């Protein structure tokens, strides 16, 4: 049997979620199934210390992205992580001062405009 990719795992989790209606489960199944063979780029942004890198680690099921402690920033540049057909981009946190936020916002915009 083929190993489950991240979309198979997500489909399984949503199918077992008792808080969703059957209609919602069908919608989630349809949308996730359509993405299984598509390359998906996801840029994760948010405030410093909000759990961006921890979210990436949770998706990988092991520590892939370095996580900071407290409110001190750990991610200083946009980092790329690949999981099956998903590319996750971990960005520096926002809220560390106007100059840093402007610099990070500029880098995020440049990353979004990149053609790959």
C-alpha positions in Angstrom: 0.0 0.0 0.0 1.2 3.5 -0.9 2.3 5.7 2.0 -0.3 8.4 2.9 0.6 11.9 1.9 -0.4 15.0 3.9 -3.7 15.3 2.0 -4.7 11.7 2.7 -4.0 12.4 6.4 -6.0 15.6 6.4 -8.9 13.9 4.6 -8.9 11.1 7.2 -8.9 13.6 10.1 -11.8 15.6 8.6 -13.7 12.4 7.9 -13.4 11.5 11.5 -14.3 14.9 12.8 -17.7 14.6 14.6 -18.2 18.4 14.7 -18.6 18.6 10.9 -21.8 17.8 9.0 -21.8 15.2 6.3 -22.2 18.0 3.7 -19.1 19.9 5.1 -17.1 16.6 5.1 -18.0 16.0 1.5 -16.9 19.6 0.6 -13.6 19.1 2.4 -13.1 15.7 0.8 -13.7 17.1 -2.7 -11.4 20.1 -2.2 -8.5 18.2 -0.6 -8.8 15.4 -3.2 -8.5 18.0 -6.0 -5.3 19.2 -4.4 -3.6 15.8 -3.9 -1.7 16.0 -7.2 -1.2 19.8 -7.3 1.9 21.6 -6.0 0.7 23.9 -3.3 2.7 26.8 -1.9 1.8 28.1 1.5 3.3 31.2 3.1 2.9 31.3 6.9 2.9 34.8 8.4 2.1 36.2 11.8 3.3 38.0 14.9 6.6 37.0 16.5 6.1 34.1 18.9 2.6 33.2 17.4 3.6 29.6 16.5 4.4 29.8 12.8 7.4 27.4 13.1 5.6 25.2 15.6 2.7 24.8 13.1 5.2 23.7 10.4 6.7 21.2 12.9 3.2 19.8 13.7 2.6 19.3 10.0 5.9 17.4 9.6 5.3 15.4 12.8 8.9 16.3 13.9 11.0 19.3 14.6 12.0 20.6 11.1 11.7 24.4 11.7 13.7 26.0 14.5 11.4 27.4 17.2 12.1 30.4 19.3 11.4 30.8 23.0 9.1 33.5 24.3 8.7 36.5 22.2 12.3 36.6 20.9 12.3 36.1 17.1 14.0 32.9 15.8 13.2 33.0 12.1 15.1 35.9 10.6 14.6 35.1 6.9 12.0 33.2 4.9 12.7 29.5 5.1 11.4 26.9 2.7 10.2 23.4 3.8 8.8 20.7 1.5 6.2 18.1 2.5 4.9 15.9 -0.2 3.6 18.3 -2.8 3.3 21.1 -0.3 5.9 23.9 -0.1 5.7 25.7 3.2 7.4 29.1 3.7 8.1 30.2 7.2 8.4 33.9 7.5 10.0 36.2 10.2 7.5 37.4 12.7 5.8 40.8 12.5 5.5 43.2 15.4 9.2 43.7 16.2 9.3 47.3 15.3 8.4 49.4 12.3 11.8 49.1 10.5 11.9 45.3 11.0 8.2 44.9 9.9 8.8 47.0 6.7 11.9 44.9 5.9 10.0 41.6 6.5 7.0 42.8 4.5 9.2 43.7 1.6 10.8 40.2 1.7 7.4 38.6 1.9 6.1 40.5 -1.1 9.2 39.5 -3.1 8.7 35.9 -2.2 5.0 36.1 -3.3 6.1 37.6 -6.6 8.7 34.9 -7.4 8.1 32.7 -10.3 9.0 29.1 -9.7 
